Structure formats: C-alpha cells, structure tokens
Amino acid sequence: MQVVVVVPEPTVVAYGSKARFTQEVCGVGLLIRTLATAQRAGADEVLLIWPQTMPVADAQSFLQSPLLTKKGNVRLLQAENFDPNAQSSWVHLEHQLEDQFIWLPWNWVTYARALGAIPKLKQSSPDWTGPTLVSKTAVLSEANPRPRIGPVPEGVAVTSDDTAKAAERFLVARSGKVSDGVHSSFNRRLCRPAVRWLSHTSITPNAVTFGGVVVTIFSAIAFARGNYWSCVVGALLFFAAGLFDEMDGMLARIKFADSPFGTYLESFADSLSYVLLFGAITIGLYRQYGSRELWVGAALLIGTVLALLVTTLQRKRVTRADHPTEYLGNFYRELERDSSNWISRAVRQAHGFERRGIMIHYIVLFTVLGGVPVIFYLATIGSHLTWTLVLYYNHKFFKQAPMAISLNEIHTSQEAS
C-alpha cells in the first residue's frame, strides 16, 4: 500500500516561534515520526510531496534520519502550491499514485497498528483532516470531498504545543501490546508518567532494561535475608523491577528503538531476574527451614535454566532472525488451532501466569500473605513442566522451521508478542 504525505507551505504551519516540522513528540521530530509510522504500518512506498518554496536539501536532511534509512522506501517529489482540494494538484501526480493509497497528514500522530487498520474502515470521499483511504479515480474526478463515513482513525493532529502534549499522552497510553491483559494494562498505567519523561531524555530502552536488573539484584538481596519484612521489601522491589520491564518496551515502541538485540536483551534480563529471585528465595528459606530447601532450590534452578535455554533455542528456530518478537504470537496461534487438545487449552490458559508482568503481582500477594514457600514449590513444579512442554510443542508444532507465514500473520504476531 502506498502512503502519501504532503508537506504544506511553511506559512501554513508557522504557529509560534518553533520550526514545527521538527517539533518533538516523545523525543522524535514530528515529520520524521509521521514517515516512520507509515513505514512501520507496512507501507510499500511513502510518497513525500515537498513544496517548491522550501529547499529540497531540507527534505533530504529529514530523510537521512536513521529511523527512515533502514527501509529506504520514502520517495521525494516537489510540487508547487499543492492543495488536496484542488483537482489540478492531483492531476500533476497522476502517474505517481497507485490506484488506492492512504492519505496521511504530515502532522498526524498515531501508531502503526491504527494506521494499518485504515483500509478496513468504511469511508466515502477523502477527508483531508485525518488519515483516509483514497481512490486515485476519486481525487482526479472530484474537487470537494464529502464528510467521512465510519469511525475516525485514532490519532492526534499536532497544531499547537497543547496538541503536541496531547499526542504524547496518546502515544504513551497506546504503547502496550494487543495481548496485554488486566495485569499488564495496570502495570503500564503506572509506567506512563515515567515513560513520557524518559522519551525526552537520552536514556535508551536497553539502559532501562539494565536498570531493571539492578533493582532485581536489590530485590534478591532482600529475599535472601529470609525474614518476613525483608521478603516483603524484596517483593516490592521485584514488582518495581517488573515495571522497568514494561517501560523498556513502551519506550522502544514510541521512539522506534525496538530491535532484535533489544528483544534478546530483554529476554536475557527476564531470565536473569528469575534466577536471581529463585536463588535468593532458596537462600532465605534455607536460613529458616534448613538444608532440605537447598535440594528443592537446586531442582528449581535446574528447571528454570532448562526452561530458559529450551525456550531461547525454540525462539531462534521458529522466527526470522530480525523478528524474534514473532515467537509468542506464533505459539499462541498454534495453541488456538490445537484448541481441541485439552493440554493445549490448559497451557493457553496457564501460560499467561509465567509472564513477568503477571507474576510480579502474585509474588507480592503471596509474600505479603506469608506464602513464599508456596511460590517456591509451585515455581519448582512449573519450571520443569515448562521445559517439558516446550520440547513437546517444538515437536508438535514446529518440526519445520523457519515457518512460512503470511504478512498479515507476521503483523499479528509482532503485536501479540
């Protein structure tokens, strides 16, 4: 699908004293954000119409942004006094347009999933105030658009400092995942102020990930002391470390900083956090109940390490090297297809509790209720069930890899993981 972005004459957008094309929204310049969002939404080509009254070198400086050069599918054209309401403006572009394309205002802040859903909305003639699916035939034959029919695409048109702040709140509020449940949604609400602040700093998502590891270390030290109040402090610190795990992904998505390396780093940090947590609980329970807990702890750590190794190897096997986030979506999709199997139904329901964003809630709950030993024994059983089931599903679902999946399935997988 082609996306058309038209940069208007400077006098049209000159509100206040700043150059509004470079107005930062969550740390990314407005025009660059618009173009990068179109790329992330799956555009085959982004056609950037640049006014002739502005130096083309300015446009090229935008296109040299690292956020845009990776895909390199932005094509630059200059036009004189382009007006979407004027049929003559479209006639000059007739041979540059696909039969259908998405009109995207240069200052419309949205996210890739919302922009990708526009072709599914029911609309009539173009409405230039927001993104819309446009027929080339319609713009060449009609000078005046009629009002839109159907839902308005999600987003905020940045026209002032106030709307820029509203756009930031909009982006942060939608920086989660489709698969987020009640627990993760609650976590992300707690994280929103910090993520918005972080987006205006040089702190990277990977730095946030490392910050979560540091907090986890302090959590482990507290759990290792073994007494009730130290464990409560440890549980609260582990909850805070889990929020760091939410924030790194949120920050990466709104700043277009997600990467395969970041995905694997986050996975490694999660794995390390479990090893630290369970190792510390083992030491704490040993101090309270004696050497028997060391044997259970050893079994727990072995199961945890096996589960992490087997899961990591399967992730590499069934996903493309540059899209490791596909793994969880692929796995969930296969479980849904196998829903007639009672094991698959049970795994699909129970799997969510292994996710860190959910587990941190139950760590706090059980610890406050004095149930650290319950966590300990349930985790021991669960760790060995996990690596056993991963091997089972590796044989059942993923005999042939990499998987052949459609582009739509890839997009769904990325959003679900």
C-alpha positions as CSV (number, residue, x, y, z in Angstrom):
1,M,0.0,0.0,0.0
2,Q,1.2,3.5,-0.9
3,V,1.1,6.3,1.7
4,V,1.1,9.9,0.6
5,V,2.3,12.6,2.9
6,V,2.2,16.3,1.8
7,V,4.3,18.9,3.5
8,P,2.4,22.3,3.1
9,E,3.9,25.7,2.6
10,P,5.8,27.0,5.6
11,T,3.3,29.8,6.2
12,V,0.5,27.3,6.7
13,V,2.2,25.6,9.6
14,A,4.1,28.5,11.2
15,Y,2.4,28.8,14.6
16,G,4.6,30.1,17.4
17,S,8.3,30.5,17.1
18,K,9.5,26.9,16.5
19,A,10.0,25.2,13.2
20,R,7.1,22.8,13.5
21,F,8.4,20.1,11.2
22,T,11.0,19.4,13.8
23,Q,8.6,19.7,16.8
24,E,9.5,16.8,19.0
25,V,6.7,14.4,20.1
26,C,8.1,11.9,22.6
27,G,11.6,12.7,21.5
28,V,11.1,12.3,17.8
29,G,10.6,15.1,15.3
30,L,7.1,15.4,14.0
31,L,7.6,14.9,10.3
32,I,10.1,12.0,10.9
33,R,7.6,10.4,13.2
34,T,4.9,10.6,10.6
35,L,7.0,9.0,7.9
36,A,8.4,6.3,10.3
37,T,4.9,5.4,11.4
38,A,3.9,4.9,7.8
39,Q,6.9,2.6,7.3
40,R,6.1,0.6,10.4
41,A,2.5,0.3,9.3
42,G,3.7,-1.7,6.3
43,A,3.7,0.9,3.5
44,D,5.3,-0.4,0.3
45,E,6.1,3.2,-0.5
46,V,5.8,6.5,1.2
47,L,5.4,9.4,-1.3
48,L,6.6,12.7,0.3
49,I,5.3,15.8,-1.5
50,W,7.6,18.7,-0.7
51,P,6.8,22.4,-1.5
52,Q,9.0,24.0,-4.2
53,T,9.3,27.1,-2.0
54,M,11.4,25.1,0.5
55,P,14.9,23.9,-0.2
56,V,15.0,20.2,-1.2
57,A,18.1,19.9,1.0
58,D,15.8,20.4,4.0
59,A,13.7,17.4,2.9
60,Q,16.8,15.3,2.3
61,S,18.1,16.1,5.8
62,F,14.8,14.6,7.2
63,L,15.1,11.5,5.0
64,Q,18.7,10.9,6.3
65,S,17.3,10.1,9.8
66,P,18.4,6.6,10.9
67,L,14.7,6.0,11.7
68,L,13.9,6.2,7.9
69,T,17.0,4.9,6.1
70,K,16.7,1.3,7.2
71,K,13.7,0.7,4.9
72,G,14.6,3.4,2.4
73,N,11.1,3.4,0.8
74,V,10.4,7.2,1.1
75,R,10.3,8.8,-2.4
76,L,10.6,12.6,-2.6
77,L,8.7,14.8,-5.1
78,Q,8.4,18.5,-5.2
79,A,5.1,20.3,-6.1
80,E,4.0,23.9,-6.3
81,N,1.2,25.1,-4.0
82,F,-0.2,21.6,-3.6
83,D,-3.8,21.7,-2.4
84,P,-5.6,18.4,-1.8
85,N,-9.0,20.1,-2.5
86,A,-7.8,21.2,-6.0
87,Q,-8.2,18.6,-8.7
88,S,-5.3,20.1,-10.6
89,S,-2.9,19.3,-7.8
90,W,-3.7,15.6,-8.1
91,V,-3.6,15.6,-11.9
92,H,0.1,16.6,-11.7
93,L,0.7,13.4,-9.6
94,E,-1.5,11.1,-11.7
95,H,1.4,8.9,-12.8
96,Q,2.9,8.8,-9.3
97,L,-0.1,7.4,-7.5
98,E,-1.3,3.9,-7.0
99,D,-5.0,3.0,-7.7
100,Q,-5.6,3.3,-4.0
101,F,-3.4,5.0,-1.4
102,I,-3.5,6.2,2.2
103,W,-3.6,10.0,2.7
104,L,-1.7,10.8,5.9
105,P,-1.5,14.4,7.1
106,W,2.1,15.3,7.9
107,N,1.3,16.3,11.5
108,W,-0.9,13.3,12.3
109,V,0.5,11.4,15.3
110,T,-0.7,7.8,15.6
111,Y,0.8,4.3,15.9
112,A,1.4,1.7,13.2
113,R,-1.4,-0.7,14.1
114,A,-4.0,2.1,13.9
115,L,-2.7,3.3,10.5
116,G,-2.6,-0.2,9.2
117,A,-6.3,-0.6,10.0
118,I,-7.4,2.3,7.9
119,P,-8.1,0.2,4.7
120,K,-10.6,-1.7,6.7
121,L,-12.7,1.4,7.6
122,K,-15.8,2.3,5.6
123,Q,-15.3,5.7,4.1
124,S,-16.6,7.8,1.2
125,S,-14.7,10.6,-0.5
126,P,-11.4,11.8,1.1
127,D,-11.4,13.8,4.3
128,W,-8.1,15.7,4.4
129,T,-8.2,16.5,8.1
130,G,-7.1,12.9,9.0
131,P,-5.8,9.7,7.5
132,T,-8.0,8.1,4.9
133,L,-8.0,5.5,2.2
134,V,-8.2,7.3,-1.1
135,S,-9.0,6.2,-4.6
136,K,-7.0,7.8,-7.4
137,T,-10.1,7.9,-9.5
138,A,-11.9,9.9,-6.8
139,V,-9.3,12.6,-6.4
140,L,-8.9,13.0,-10.2
141,S,-12.6,13.5,-10.7
142,E,-13.8,15.3,-7.5
143,A,-12.7,18.7,-6.3
144,N,-14.6,18.8,-3.0
145,P,-14.5,16.0,-0.5
146,R,-17.6,14.9,1.4
147,P,-17.6,14.1,5.2
148,R,-16.2,10.8,6.3
149,I,-18.5,7.9,6.9
150,G,-17.5,5.5,9.7
151,P,-15.1,5.7,12.6
152,V,-12.3,8.3,12.6
153,P,-8.8,6.7,12.7
154,E,-7.0,7.0,16.0
155,G,-4.5,9.8,16.3
156,V,-3.9,13.5,17.2
157,A,-3.3,16.3,14.7
158,V,-0.4,18.4,16.2
159,T,-1.2,22.1,15.6
160,S,0.0,23.7,18.8
161,D,2.0,23.0,21.9
162,D,-1.1,21.7,23.7
163,T,-1.9,19.2,21.0
164,A,1.7,18.1,21.0
165,K,1.4,17.2,24.7
166,A,-1.9,15.5,23.9
167,A,-0.2,13.5,21.2
168,E,2.4,12.4,23.7
169,R,-0.2,11.2,26.1
170,F,-2.0,9.4,23.3
171,L,1.2,7.6,22.2
172,V,2.2,6.6,25.7
173,A,-1.3,5.3,26.5
174,R,-1.2,3.1,23.4
175,S,2.4,1.9,23.7
176,G,1.3,-1.5,25.0
177,K,0.5,-4.7,23.1
178,V,-2.7,-6.3,21.8
179,S,-2.1,-9.3,24.1
180,D,-2.0,-7.1,27.3
181,G,-4.4,-8.4,29.9
182,V,-5.6,-6.7,33.1
183,H,-2.3,-7.1,34.9
184,S,-0.1,-5.7,32.1
185,S,-2.5,-2.9,31.4
186,F,-2.4,-1.9,35.1
187,N,1.4,-2.0,35.1
188,R,1.6,0.2,32.0
189,R,-0.7,2.8,33.5
190,L,1.7,3.1,36.4
191,C,4.6,3.5,34.0
192,R,3.1,6.2,31.7
193,P,4.5,9.3,33.5
194,A,8.0,7.8,33.7
195,V,7.9,6.7,30.0
196,R,6.8,10.1,28.8
197,W,9.6,11.7,30.8
198,L,12.2,9.1,29.5
199,S,11.1,9.8,25.9
200,H,12.6,13.3,26.2
201,T,16.0,12.1,27.6
202,S,18.9,10.3,26.0
203,I,18.2,7.2,28.1
204,T,17.7,4.2,25.8
205,P,15.3,1.2,26.3
206,N,18.4,-1.0,26.8
207,A,19.5,1.2,29.6
208,V,16.1,0.9,31.2
209,T,16.5,-2.9,30.9
210,F,19.8,-2.8,32.8
211,G,18.1,-0.6,35.4
212,G,15.6,-3.3,36.0
213,V,18.4,-5.8,36.5
214,V,19.9,-3.6,39.2
215,V,16.6,-3.3,41.0
216,T,16.2,-7.1,40.8
217,I,19.6,-7.5,42.4
218,F,18.5,-5.5,45.4
219,S,15.3,-7.5,45.5
220,A,17.3,-10.7,45.6
221,I,19.4,-9.4,48.5
222,A,16.3,-8.7,50.5
223,F,14.7,-12.1,49.8
224,A,18.0,-13.8,50.8
225,R,17.7,-12.4,54.3
226,G,14.8,-14.7,54.9
227,N,12.7,-12.8,57.4
228,Y,9.2,-11.7,56.7
229,W,9.7,-7.9,56.3
230,S,12.8,-8.4,54.2
231,C,10.8,-10.6,51.9
232,V,8.1,-8.0,51.6
233,V,10.6,-5.4,50.7
234,G,12.1,-7.9,48.2
235,A,8.7,-8.5,46.6
236,L,8.0,-4.8,46.3
237,L,11.4,-4.3,44.7
238,F,10.7,-7.2,42.3
239,F,7.4,-5.5,41.4
240,A,9.3,-2.3,40.6
241,A,11.8,-4.2,38.5
242,G,8.9,-5.7,36.6
243,L,7.8,-2.1,35.8
244,F,11.2,-1.5,34.3
245,D,10.5,-4.5,32.1
246,E,7.3,-2.8,30.9
247,M,8.9,0.6,30.4
248,D,11.7,-0.6,28.2
249,G,9.3,-2.0,25.6
250,M,6.9,1.0,25.8
251,L,9.9,3.4,25.3
252,A,11.2,1.4,22.4
253,R,7.9,1.4,20.6
254,I,7.2,5.1,20.9
255,K,10.8,6.1,19.9
256,F,11.0,3.4,17.2
257,A,14.0,2.0,19.1
258,D,12.9,-1.6,19.1
259,S,15.4,-4.1,17.7
260,P,16.2,-7.9,17.7
261,F,19.1,-7.2,20.0
262,G,16.8,-5.3,22.4
263,T,14.4,-8.3,22.3
264,Y,17.0,-10.8,23.2
265,L,18.5,-8.5,25.9
266,E,15.1,-8.1,27.5
267,S,14.6,-11.9,27.4
268,F,18.0,-12.4,29.0
269,A,17.2,-9.8,31.7
270,D,13.9,-11.6,32.4
271,S,15.7,-14.9,32.7
272,L,18.4,-13.4,35.0
273,S,15.7,-11.9,37.2
274,Y,14.1,-15.3,37.7
275,V,17.4,-16.9,38.5
276,L,18.2,-14.2,41.0
277,L,14.8,-14.3,42.6
278,F,14.6,-18.1,43.0
279,G,18.2,-18.3,44.1
280,A,17.6,-15.7,46.8
281,I,14.4,-17.4,47.9
282,T,16.3,-20.6,48.2
283,I,18.9,-19.0,50.5
284,G,16.2,-17.3,52.6
285,L,14.2,-20.5,53.1
286,Y,17.4,-22.4,53.9
287,R,18.0,-19.9,56.7
288,Q,14.5,-20.5,58.0
289,Y,14.0,-24.2,57.5
290,G,17.3,-25.9,56.9
291,S,19.2,-27.8,54.2
292,R,16.1,-29.5,52.6
293,E,15.3,-26.3,50.9
294,L,18.7,-26.3,49.2
295,W,17.7,-29.5,47.4
296,V,14.4,-28.1,46.3
297,G,16.2,-24.9,45.3
298,A,18.7,-26.8,43.2
299,A,15.8,-28.5,41.4
300,L,14.1,-25.2,40.8
301,L,17.2,-23.6,39.4
302,I,17.9,-26.5,37.1
303,G,14.3,-26.4,35.9
304,T,14.5,-22.6,35.4
305,V,17.7,-22.8,33.4
306,L,16.4,-25.6,31.3
307,A,13.2,-23.8,30.5
308,L,15.1,-20.6,29.6
309,L,17.6,-22.5,27.3
310,V,14.9,-24.5,25.6
311,T,12.7,-21.5,25.0
312,T,15.5,-19.4,23.7
313,L,16.6,-22.1,21.2
314,Q,13.0,-22.6,20.1
315,R,12.6,-18.8,19.6
316,K,15.6,-18.7,17.3
317,R,14.4,-21.8,15.4
318,V,10.8,-20.7,14.6
319,T,11.3,-16.9,14.0
320,R,13.2,-14.9,11.5
321,A,16.5,-13.5,12.8
322,D,15.3,-9.9,12.6
323,H,11.9,-10.6,14.1
324,P,12.3,-12.5,17.3
325,T,9.2,-11.0,18.7
326,E,7.1,-13.2,16.4
327,Y,7.7,-16.2,18.7
328,L,4.9,-15.7,21.2
329,G,2.3,-14.8,18.6
330,N,3.2,-17.9,16.6
331,F,3.0,-20.1,19.6
332,Y,-0.4,-18.7,20.7
333,R,-1.8,-19.1,17.2
334,E,-0.8,-22.7,17.1
335,L,-2.3,-23.3,20.5
336,E,-5.6,-21.8,19.3
337,R,-5.5,-24.1,16.2
338,D,-5.0,-27.1,18.6
339,S,-7.7,-26.0,21.0
340,S,-9.4,-29.4,20.7
341,N,-6.5,-30.8,22.7
342,W,-7.1,-30.4,26.4
343,I,-3.4,-30.0,27.0
344,S,-3.2,-27.0,24.6
345,R,-6.3,-25.4,26.2
346,A,-4.8,-25.7,29.6
347,V,-1.4,-24.4,28.5
348,R,-3.0,-21.4,26.8
349,Q,-4.8,-20.5,30.0
350,A,-1.9,-21.1,32.3
351,H,0.9,-19.6,30.1
352,G,0.0,-16.1,31.0
353,F,0.9,-16.6,34.6
354,E,4.5,-17.2,33.6
355,R,4.7,-13.7,32.1
356,R,6.7,-11.4,34.2
357,G,4.0,-8.6,34.1
358,I,1.6,-11.0,35.8
359,M,3.9,-12.9,38.0
360,I,5.1,-9.8,39.8
361,H,1.6,-9.3,41.2
362,Y,1.4,-12.8,42.6
363,I,4.9,-12.5,44.1
364,V,3.8,-9.5,46.1
365,L,0.5,-11.2,47.1
366,F,1.9,-14.5,48.2
367,T,4.8,-12.8,50.0
368,V,2.5,-10.4,52.0
369,L,0.4,-13.4,52.9
370,G,3.4,-15.3,54.1
371,G,3.3,-17.7,51.2
372,V,6.9,-17.5,50.0
373,P,7.3,-21.3,50.4
374,V,4.1,-21.8,48.2
375,I,5.8,-19.7,45.5
376,F,8.9,-21.7,45.9
377,Y,7.3,-25.1,45.4
378,L,4.9,-24.0,42.7
379,A,7.8,-22.5,40.7
380,T,9.8,-25.7,41.1
381,I,7.0,-27.8,39.5
382,G,6.2,-25.1,36.9
383,S,9.8,-24.8,35.7
384,H,10.1,-28.4,34.9
385,L,6.6,-28.5,33.3
386,T,7.7,-25.5,31.2
387,W,10.8,-27.0,29.5
388,T,9.0,-30.4,29.1
389,L,6.0,-28.7,27.3
390,V,8.3,-26.5,25.2
391,L,10.0,-29.7,23.9
392,Y,6.6,-31.3,23.3
393,Y,5.3,-28.4,21.3
394,N,8.5,-28.0,19.5
395,H,7.9,-31.5,18.1
396,K,4.2,-31.0,17.6
397,F,4.1,-27.5,16.0
398,F,7.5,-26.5,14.8
399,K,9.0,-29.5,13.0
400,Q,9.8,-27.4,10.0
401,A,11.4,-24.0,10.6
402,P,11.5,-21.2,9.8
403,M,7.8,-21.1,9.5
404,A,6.1,-19.9,6.3
405,I,3.6,-17.3,7.5
406,S,1.7,-14.6,5.7
407,L,2.4,-10.9,6.1
408,N,-0.8,-10.5,8.0
409,E,0.2,-13.2,10.4
410,I,3.6,-11.6,10.9
411,H,1.9,-8.3,11.8
412,T,-0.4,-10.1,14.2
413,S,2.5,-12.0,15.7
414,Q,4.5,-8.8,16.3
415,E,1.6,-7.1,18.1
416,A,0.8,-10.1,20.2
417,S,4.4,-10.8,21.4
